[in-house]
């Protein structure tokens, strides 16, 4: 759509410029051949150009603005019930006993199965040896002569200074 608008504008500009060019050329020819108002022209000195005014009544429509009726809401009275206070008898306060929490101690017996040891009667007594490892700590005194001679190696680093 914008391309159509640009093309129309281009044609209008081209038409106006062409008409201006033709008017300029026409004016230059009429002045050079003596066809102007000074009397020397191709018509033998007669003035051929004259203006005729014709008036014509053209009806112009005048638009009258008329107000358009806009419908509005019309308030309609609707009867509403009116509350009328009725005197009531005074309230009677009745004491209602409230429940009180009482602690109840219950003893619950839970049966627990407990193994009861019983004696096994052996017909023939027999001694069975069972090897049981017993840890034994032995303290053996070792004589150490004092003081203990210890050899400590001593290294001596000798630096030789030389002339450079």
Number of C-alpha atoms within 10 A of each C-alpha: 5 7 8 9 9 11 10 12 12 11 11 12 10 11 12 10 12 12 11 11 11 11 11 11 11 11 12 11 12 13 13 10 11 15 21 18 13 10 13 14 18 12 11 9 14 12 14 11 9 5 6 6 5 5 6 6 5 6 6 6 6 6 6 6 6 6 6 6 6 5 6 6 5 6 6 6 6 6 6 6 6 6 6 6 6 6 6 6 6 6 6 6 6 6 6 6 6 6 6 6 6 6 6 6 6 6 6 6 6 6 6 6 6 6 6 5 6 6 5 6 7 7 6 6 7 7 6 6 6 6 6 6 6 6 6 6 6 6 6 6 6 6 6 7 7 6 6 7 7 6 6 6 6 6 6 6 6 6 6 6 6 5 4 3
